[in-house]
Amino acid sequence: MNIVYMGTSVFAVPSLQSLITSRHQVVGVVSQPDRPRGRGKRISPTPVKKIAQQHGIPVYQPARIKEPDAIQQIKSWQPELIVVVSYGQIIPPEILEYPAAGCINVHASLLPRYRGAAPIQRALMDGEKISGITTMFMDEGLDTGDIILQLDVPIKDEYDHGQLEAILAEKGALLLGETIDQVENGTAPRIPQNHELASYASRITREDEKIDWSQPAESIHNQIRALSPRPGAWTNLGKYKTKIYKSRVINNDKSGVISQIIEVGSEGFSVQSGKGIIEILEVQREGRKRMPASDFLRGYQLQPGTLLA
């Protein structure tokens, strides 16, 4: 089949790569506009655009996918199927209804749970033990279309967002191949979602990034791993804003002075939360590089009894 692929983020890369190496033809790629990225804020192509260019696939990057020119461009490629993976804009009906085989989406949750923009991060924040991949026929709603296939993926306690995203992206690519085979053969199921069981995974905000030490240690640990490697959960250490990327819970019940550093050890430092103690293992002080807490402590004389703001 002739396929138009719509995707932007690193999560969408494995699915595109699997389509490129399949018997199907990717006739065009639609991605978000290039934007400033990294510490230098240089204009950089999206991860999906990079892959498409390497393989000589035409790339189109409209600011608004609902504009008539964008709709006409996609139709000009005459796709039999459109695949959408982590694209970043709502697809208008004129595009959804165009391909004969429909528009299908790869979503990083077990729908109807965690509809929306940040399903992986919100699942980690909530301390979920199971995540997964869903492929679905798209409709005009936000991740509300009929389910085709689903795959469960266990969440290990040590997974952060980057690790879980990479695993789900690879699983999503595999499930996409099976889904397209069924769509092409006319055997793909259409399983309506139970909207009463739905939950919404809203975008991560700056407020989500700030650590509230009055929360339980387990909740803070989940926040830290959900925001690692980016954007990073943060606290104030003295006069410096300090991001924390890795932690572990070492006590779930102990109470004490909230945000107080209890112990400074060889691997990191331990902090009293609202309930329990959490050990900080990887940090980045404002203006410095990310590093293990053990390295940080060699250059920063941190003392037990210090309070984190």
C-alpha positions in Angstrom: 0.0 0.0 0.0 1.0 3.6 -0.5 1.2 5.1 3.0 1.6 8.7 4.2 3.3 8.8 7.6 2.6 11.6 10.1 4.9 11.8 13.1 7.3 14.0 14.9 9.0 12.8 18.1 11.6 10.1 18.8 8.8 7.8 19.8 7.6 7.8 16.2 11.0 6.9 14.7 10.9 3.0 15.0 7.5 2.8 13.4 8.6 4.9 10.4 11.8 2.7 10.1 9.7 -0.4 10.1 7.5 0.9 7.3 10.5 1.9 5.2 11.8 -1.6 5.4 8.4 -3.2 4.7 6.9 -4.1 1.4 4.7 -0.9 1.6 5.7 2.4 0.0 6.0 5.5 2.2 5.1 8.2 -0.3 5.3 11.1 2.0 6.0 12.2 5.6 4.3 15.0 7.5 6.1 16.3 10.6 5.9 19.3 12.9 7.9 22.4 11.9 11.6 22.5 12.9 12.1 24.3 16.2 14.9 25.3 18.5 16.2 22.4 20.5 18.9 21.6 23.1 20.9 24.0 25.3 22.1 26.0 22.3 18.5 26.5 21.0 19.6 25.7 17.4 16.9 25.1 14.9 16.9 21.3 14.4 14.9 18.9 12.3 12.4 16.6 14.0 13.6 13.1 14.7 11.1 11.8 12.1 12.2 14.3 9.5 15.8 13.1 9.9 14.9 9.5 9.1 12.7 10.5 6.1 15.5 12.6 4.6 18.0 9.8 5.0 15.8 7.7 2.8 14.9 10.3 0.3 11.2 10.5 1.3 9.4 13.8 0.7 8.8 15.7 4.0 6.0 18.3 4.5 5.9 20.5 7.7 2.8 22.7 7.9 2.3 25.0 10.9 -1.3 24.0 10.9 -2.5 20.7 9.4 -6.0 22.0 9.1 -5.1 24.6 6.5 -6.3 23.9 2.9 -2.8 23.8 1.5 -1.8 21.1 4.0 -4.9 19.0 3.2 -4.3 19.3 -0.5 -0.6 18.3 -0.2 -1.5 15.1 1.6 -4.2 14.2 -0.9 -1.7 14.8 -3.7 0.3 11.9 -2.5 -2.8 9.7 -3.0 -2.3 7.5 0.1 -4.3 4.3 0.5 -3.5 4.5 4.3 -2.4 7.2 6.7 -0.4 6.2 9.8 -0.2 8.7 12.6 2.4 8.3 15.5 3.1 11.0 18.0 2.4 13.8 15.4 1.3 16.6 17.7 -1.8 18.1 16.0 -5.4 17.1 15.7 -6.1 15.6 12.3 -9.0 17.2 10.5 -11.9 15.1 9.0 -10.8 16.0 5.4 -7.7 13.9 6.0 -9.2 11.2 8.2 -11.8 10.4 5.6 -9.5 10.5 2.5 -7.6 7.2 2.4 -9.6 4.1 1.4 -8.1 2.0 4.2 -8.5 4.8 6.8 -6.2 6.5 9.2 -4.6 4.4 12.0 -2.7 5.6 15.1 -0.1 4.0 17.4 -0.7 5.3 21.0 1.5 4.6 24.0 -1.1 3.4 26.5 -3.8 0.8 26.9 -6.7 2.8 25.7 -9.1 4.1 27.0 -6.6 4.8 29.8 -4.3 7.8 29.3 -5.7 9.4 26.3 -3.8 12.6 25.4 -0.4 14.1 24.9 1.7 12.6 27.8 0.6 9.0 28.4 4.0 7.5 29.3 4.9 10.3 31.7 1.5 10.3 33.4 1.5 6.5 33.8 4.9 6.7 35.5 3.8 9.6 37.8 0.8 7.5 38.8 3.0 4.5 39.7 1.4 2.2 37.2 2.8 -1.3 36.9 1.5 -2.0 33.4 1.6 0.2 30.3 1.2 -0.8 26.6 0.5 0.0 23.0 -2.8 0.5 21.3 -3.4 0.7 17.5 -6.7 2.2 16.5 -8.8 3.6 13.7 -8.8 7.3 14.1 -11.9 9.5 14.5 -12.4 13.2 15.2 -12.0 12.7 19.0 -8.8 12.7 21.0 -7.7 9.1 21.0 -11.3 7.9 21.0 -11.3 5.7 17.9 -12.0 2.0 17.6 -9.3 -0.2 18.9 -7.6 -2.6 16.5 -4.8 -4.3 18.6 -3.3 -3.9 22.0 -0.1 -5.1 23.7 0.7 -5.1 27.4 4.1 -3.9 28.6 5.2 -4.3 32.2 6.7 -1.2 33.9 9.8 -2.1 36.0 10.4 0.0 39.1 13.7 1.4 37.7 12.3 2.5 34.4 12.4 6.2 33.7 10.5 8.0 30.9 13.3 7.7 28.4 13.7 3.9 29.0 10.0 3.2 28.9 9.5 5.3 25.8 12.2 3.4 23.9 10.6 0.1 24.8 7.1 1.2 23.9 8.3 2.7 20.6 9.9 -0.6 19.5 6.8 -2.6 20.6 4.6 -0.1 18.8 6.5 -0.6 15.5 6.0 -4.3 15.8 2.3 -4.0 16.5 1.9 -1.5 13.6 3.2 -4.1 11.2 0.7 -6.6 12.4 -2.1 -4.0 12.3 -1.4 -2.9 8.7 -1.5 -6.5 7.6 -4.9 -6.9 9.1 -6.1 -3.6 7.7 -4.9 -4.6 4.2 -6.6 -8.0 4.5 -9.8 -6.6 5.8 -9.6 -8.6 9.0 -8.8 -5.8 11.4 -11.2 -5.7 14.3 -13.0 -2.5 15.4 -13.4 -2.6 19.1 -15.3 0.4 20.5 -13.7 2.0 23.5 -15.5 2.1 26.9 -15.5 5.9 27.4 -16.5 5.4 31.1 -13.1 3.9 31.8 -11.2 6.7 30.0 -8.5 8.9 31.7 -6.7 11.9 30.3 -2.9 12.3 30.1 -2.4 16.1 29.9 0.8 17.8 28.7 3.5 18.2 31.3 3.6 21.7 32.7 6.3 23.6 34.7 4.3 23.1 37.8 4.6 19.3 37.3 8.4 19.7 37.3 8.8 21.2 40.8 9.3 18.7 43.6 7.0 19.0 46.6 8.9 17.3 49.4 5.7 17.1 51.5 4.5 14.3 49.1 5.3 10.7 49.9 8.7 9.4 48.9 7.1 7.0 46.4 5.3 9.8 44.6 8.4 11.9 44.4 10.4 9.0 43.0 7.7 8.5 40.4 7.7 12.2 39.5 11.5 12.1 39.1 11.6 9.1 36.8 8.6 10.4 34.8 10.5 13.6 34.0 13.8 11.9 33.2 15.7 12.5 31.0 13.6 15.6 30.1 12.5 18.1 31.2 13.7 17.0 34.7 12.2 17.4 38.1 13.8 20.1 40.2 14.3 21.6 43.6 16.3 24.4 45.1 19.6 23.5 46.7 20.8 26.6 48.5 20.6 29.4 45.9 20.8 27.0 42.9 18.0 25.4 41.0 18.9 21.7 40.8 17.4 19.0 38.6 17.1 15.4 39.8 17.1 12.6 37.3 17.5 9.4 39.3 16.4 8.3 42.8 15.3 5.4 44.8 13.0 5.0 47.8 14.8 3.6 50.8 12.1 4.0 53.4 8.3 4.2 52.8 7.2 5.2 56.3 9.7 7.2 58.3 8.6 10.7 59.2 10.7 13.8 60.1 11.5 17.3 59.0 10.2 17.6 55.5 12.9 18.3 52.8 15.8 17.8 55.3 18.9 15.9 54.1 19.1 12.9 56.4 22.4 11.4 55.3 25.2 12.0 52.8 26.6 8.7 51.5 29.0 7.4 48.9 26.3 7.1 46.1 24.2 10.1 46.9 22.2 11.9 49.6 18.9 11.0 51.4 16.0 13.4 51.9 13.1 13.2 54.2 9.7 13.5 52.4 6.2 13.8 53.8 6.3 10.1 54.2 9.5 8.1 53.8 13.0 8.8 52.7 14.2 9.1 49.1 17.9 8.8 48.0 19.0 11.1 45.3 21.4 9.5 42.8 21.8 11.7 39.8 21.6 15.5 39.6 22.3 18.6 37.6 22.9 21.9 39.3 22.0 25.1 37.4 24.8 25.9 35.0 26.5 22.5 35.3 26.4 19.2 33.6 24.2 16.3 34.6 26.2 13.9 36.8 26.0 11.1 39.4 25.3 12.5 42.8 28.5 10.9 44.1 30.5 13.1 41.7 28.4 16.2 42.6 29.1 15.6 46.3 32.9 15.7 45.7 32.6 19.3 44.6 29.7 20.5 46.8 30.0 20.1 50.5 26.4 19.0 51.4 25.7 18.5 55.1 23.0 16.5 56.9 20.4 18.8 58.3 20.3 21.0 55.2 16.8 21.8 54.0 15.8 21.7 50.3 13.4 24.5 49.4 
